[in-house]
Amino acid sequence: MYYINVFFVYSIIGFIFEIVISLILGSKLNSGILYGPWTPIYGIGVLIMLFMKRKLQKLKLNKFMEIFIYFFSVVIILTLLEQLGGVLLATFFHKTLWDYRNLKYHITKYIALETSLGWGIGAIFIAYIVHPYLKKFIKKIPFLVSALMMIIFSIDVIILIMKYL
């Protein structure tokens, strides 16, 4: 259940992050296509980040090298995940939730160097600073809460699929 809880906690944190960014930028909130207070791409991204960090730690590198390799690996993988997410949303749901063509160093509509570097910095912040503290909380989430979240999330996904069939 731990990894399921990690997924939900960071999906909800991602949703809140999107709200804060929308308020700061004065833009319309566009955090995903589900109805619940979650943006699953953040949960998926954090799971990938944590697995990568664990693999790197097994290499027993010095801390600087570990973080250096982690940063560039995360930048590449999360950028590819962002591109894939944008293409899948456009292909299957005919939605464009973000468009980076207005940024100076955009690579495609869905990725830009500016945001990719932000994902790398954010990943270091989450994996090395935030997650060690949240891990204790995540491990204490009761099974019933996890089960309820899975049921509500599943209903949300089913509603989304039914809407686009």
Order of alpha helices (4+ residues) and beta strands (2+ residues): alpha-alpha-alpha-alpha-alpha-alpha
